Amino acid sequence: MRTRLDCLVTSALRQGSAVPAFTCYDFTTALAVVGAAEESGRGVILLVAPKTAATPNGLRLISALRGLADAASVPVSVQLDHASDTRVMSDAVAAGADAVLADGSSLPYEDNIALVCAARELLGPDVVLEAELGGLAGDEDRAFSAGQPADEAGVSVAGLTDSAQVEDFVARTGAQLLAVAVGNVHGRYKGEPQLRWDVLQDIAVRTHIPLVLHGASGIPAEELVKAASMNVGKVNFNTELRTGVLTTLQEQLPAHRADGENLQALLGHWNASAADFAAGTLATLSR
């Protein structure tokens, strides 16, 4: 069912839990995620990457996700993730996205504020805006860069959010959710994640809006369950979902090619891999 992202997240926080958000590059993954959410009876967020949304087929995917979300038996929101191009934001909203991350985290502070304000003016009051303060290393669309060994990808700390800026940033942008950098990274971590819970706690006491933790893939479950107690109401997943599906397909492909190129059965394995990950994540964040 259609729901506002901020209402979904706020409702979860009142119950002491957080809402998982999953990047969907395709409809098969989205079906699996929504199916897992319906099985658990909990809401979920479908994310679309800006590189996807910048293409005609990407906009068609957003429209399909909108229909899927509206028909679901649980609250589902569709969000454009990590967008810095206002044209892409506008097109994604027109296609069916009901929330946008206006990401100016790589920009100087004042320029970041200007981008979020421009997004608000362009998109109007009905679109939920997330903003990001502090920089995350890595690429949300890739586990590690070409030619870089997997065990060398990621860093432990990358541009921590300055908690002293949070109140001013939220007041001036009007953002309804705030993504923060507390040692989390996109892609794979180098070694064990070293999250700065002290920084997160300091941020949490400085603003009333829900916080967002990006780069959650690879963070141990016992660490993630701490998030909601520090006002983190939305947690983003991409790498583990994506690489899990690819590993499953790689393992299953030879047998299904031998079985008359049985694509339907192969898609069943795809669905099961994505659904299992989504179900586990939903259970973790609702502890």
C-alpha positions in Angstrom: 0.0 0.0 0.0 1.2 3.5 -0.7 2.7 5.3 2.3 4.8 8.3 3.0 8.4 7.3 3.7 8.7 9.6 6.7 5.5 8.2 8.2 6.7 4.6 7.6 10.0 5.3 9.3 8.5 7.3 12.2 6.0 4.5 12.9 8.8 1.9 13.0 10.8 4.0 15.4 7.9 4.3 17.8 8.0 0.5 17.9 11.7 0.5 18.5 12.6 -0.8 15.0 14.0 0.5 11.7 12.8 0.1 8.1 15.2 -1.6 5.6 15.6 -0.1 2.2 16.8 -2.3 -0.6 18.3 -1.2 -4.0 16.3 -2.8 -6.8 17.9 -2.8 -10.2 15.2 -5.0 -11.6 11.6 -6.1 -11.0 12.4 -9.7 -9.9 14.4 -8.4 -6.9 11.6 -6.0 -6.0 9.0 -8.8 -6.1 11.1 -10.8 -3.8 11.6 -7.9 -1.4 7.9 -7.0 -1.3 7.0 -10.7 -0.9 9.3 -11.0 2.1 7.8 -7.8 3.6 4.3 -9.1 3.2 5.3 -12.4 4.9 6.7 -10.5 7.8 3.9 -8.0 8.0 6.3 -5.1 8.0 6.9 -2.1 5.7 9.8 -1.8 3.3 11.5 0.8 1.0 12.4 0.1 -2.6 15.4 2.1 -3.7 16.3 3.1 -7.3 19.9 4.2 -8.1 20.3 7.5 -9.9 22.2 5.8 -12.8 19.1 3.6 -13.3 16.6 6.5 -13.0 18.6 8.4 -15.6 17.5 6.0 -18.4 14.1 5.5 -20.1 14.0 1.8 -18.9 14.9 3.0 -15.4 11.9 5.3 -15.4 9.7 2.4 -16.6 11.1 0.4 -13.6 10.1 3.1 -11.2 6.6 3.1 -12.7 6.5 -0.7 -12.2 7.7 -0.4 -8.6 5.0 2.2 -8.0 2.3 -0.3 -9.1 3.9 -3.0 -7.0 4.1 -0.8 -3.9 0.5 0.3 -4.3 -0.8 -3.2 -4.6 1.2 -4.6 -1.6 -0.6 -5.6 1.6 2.0 -3.8 3.7 3.3 -0.2 3.5 5.9 0.3 0.7 7.7 3.5 -0.4 9.6 4.0 -3.6 12.7 6.3 -3.3 15.2 7.7 -5.7 18.5 7.2 -4.0 21.7 9.4 -4.0 20.5 11.9 -6.6 22.3 15.2 -7.3 20.8 16.0 -10.7 17.5 17.8 -10.2 16.3 16.7 -13.7 16.7 13.1 -12.7 14.8 13.8 -9.4 11.9 15.4 -11.3 11.7 12.6 -13.8 11.8 9.9 -11.1 9.0 11.6 -9.2 6.9 11.9 -12.3 7.5 8.2 -12.9 6.2 7.2 -9.5 8.9 7.8 -6.8 7.4 9.3 -3.7 10.7 10.1 -1.9 14.2 11.4 -3.0 17.6 11.5 -1.4 19.0 14.8 -2.6 22.6 14.0 -2.0 25.0 16.9 -1.9 27.3 15.2 0.6 30.3 15.6 -1.7 29.7 19.3 -2.1 30.8 22.1 0.2 28.4 22.6 3.1 26.6 25.6 1.7 26.2 24.0 -1.7 24.8 20.9 -0.1 22.2 23.0 1.6 21.4 24.8 -1.7 20.9 21.5 -3.5 18.4 20.2 -0.9 16.5 23.5 -1.0 16.4 23.4 -4.8 15.0 19.9 -4.7 12.3 21.0 -2.3 11.3 23.9 -4.4 11.2 21.7 -7.6 9.5 18.7 -6.1 7.0 20.3 -3.8 5.8 19.4 -0.4 4.3 16.0 -1.1 7.7 14.4 -1.9 9.6 13.2 1.1 13.2 14.5 1.1 16.2 12.8 2.6 19.5 14.7 2.8 23.0 13.5 3.5 25.6 15.2 5.7 29.1 13.7 5.8 30.8 11.7 3.1 30.7 7.9 2.6 33.5 6.2 0.8 32.8 3.6 -1.9 30.3 3.2 -4.7 26.8 2.1 -3.8 26.5 0.4 -7.2 29.7 -1.7 -7.0 31.2 -3.9 -4.3 34.7 -2.6 -5.2 36.4 -0.8 -8.1 37.7 -2.6 -11.2 41.1 -4.1 -10.6 40.8 -3.6 -6.8 41.0 -6.8 -4.7 37.8 -7.3 -2.7 39.7 -7.6 0.6 41.1 -4.1 0.0 37.8 -2.4 -0.7 36.3 0.1 1.7 37.7 2.1 4.5 36.8 2.3 8.2 36.1 6.0 8.4 35.2 8.4 5.6 34.3 12.0 6.3 32.3 11.6 9.6 29.2 13.8 9.9 30.0 16.9 12.0 27.4 16.8 14.7 27.8 20.5 15.3 26.4 21.2 11.8 23.3 19.0 12.1 20.8 21.5 13.7 21.6 24.3 11.3 21.6 21.9 8.3 18.2 20.4 9.2 16.6 23.8 9.9 17.8 25.3 6.7 17.0 22.4 4.4 13.8 21.2 5.9 14.9 17.6 5.2 12.6 15.0 6.7 15.3 12.4 7.1 19.1 12.7 7.5 21.7 10.2 6.3 24.8 10.3 8.3 28.4 9.1 8.1 29.7 7.4 11.2 32.2 5.0 9.8 29.8 3.3 7.4 30.8 2.9 3.8 29.3 1.9 0.5 30.3 -1.5 -0.9 32.5 -3.9 1.1 34.3 -3.0 4.2 38.1 -3.4 4.7 38.2 -5.5 7.8 35.5 -5.2 10.4 33.3 -2.2 10.3 34.2 0.3 13.0 31.1 2.4 13.6 31.3 5.5 15.7 28.3 5.0 17.9 29.4 8.0 20.0 29.1 10.3 17.0 25.7 8.8 16.1 24.5 9.3 19.6 25.6 12.9 19.6 23.8 13.5 16.3 20.7 11.8 17.6 20.3 14.3 20.4 20.7 17.3 18.1 17.7 16.6 15.8 14.2 15.2 16.0 14.1 13.9 12.4 14.8 10.2 11.7 18.4 9.3 10.8 19.5 7.0 8.0 22.4 4.5 8.0 23.7 3.8 4.5 26.2 1.1 3.6 24.7 -1.4 6.0 25.8 -4.5 4.1 28.5 -6.1 6.1 27.6 -4.6 9.4 27.0 -7.4 11.9 23.4 -7.9 13.0 24.2 -7.4 16.7 25.5 -3.9 15.7 22.6 -3.0 13.5 20.0 -3.7 16.2 21.5 -0.8 18.2 20.6 1.7 15.4 16.9 2.3 16.3 17.8 3.2 19.9 19.8 6.1 18.4 16.9 7.4 16.1 18.1 5.5 13.0 14.8 4.6 11.4 16.0 3.7 7.9 18.8 1.4 7.0 20.0 0.9 3.4 21.2 -2.4 1.8 22.6 -3.0 -1.6 25.9 -4.9 -1.8 24.9 -8.1 0.1 21.6 -8.3 -1.7 23.1 -7.8 -5.1 26.2 -10.0 -4.7 24.0 -12.8 -3.1 21.8 -12.9 -6.2 24.8 -12.9 -8.5 26.5 -15.7 -6.6 23.3 -17.8 -6.7 22.9 -17.2 -10.4 26.6 -18.1 -11.1 26.2 -21.4 -9.1 22.9 -22.3 -10.7 23.5 -21.3 -14.3 25.3 -24.4 -15.6 22.5 -26.8 -14.5 19.8 -24.6 -15.9 21.5 -24.2 -19.2 21.8 -28.0 -19.4 18.1 -28.2 -18.5 16.9 -26.7 -21.8 18.0 -23.2 -20.8 15.3 -23.2 -18.1 15.1 -19.5 -17.3 12.0 -19.7 -15.3 13.6 -22.1 -12.8 16.7 -19.9 -12.7 14.5 -16.8 -11.9 13.1 -18.9 -9.0 16.5 -19.1 -7.5 17.0 -15.4 -8.0 13.8 -14.7 -6.2 14.6 -17.0 -3.3 18.1 -15.5 -2.8 16.7 -11.9 -2.7 13.7 -13.0 -0.5 15.9 -14.8 2.0 18.1 -11.8 2.4 15.2 -9.4 2.7 13.5 -11.6 5.3 16.6 -11.9 7.4 17.1 -8.2 7.4 13.5 -7.4 8.2 13.8 -9.8 11.2 17.0 -8.2 12.4 15.8 -4.6 12.3 12.6 -5.5 14.1 14.2 -7.1 17.1 
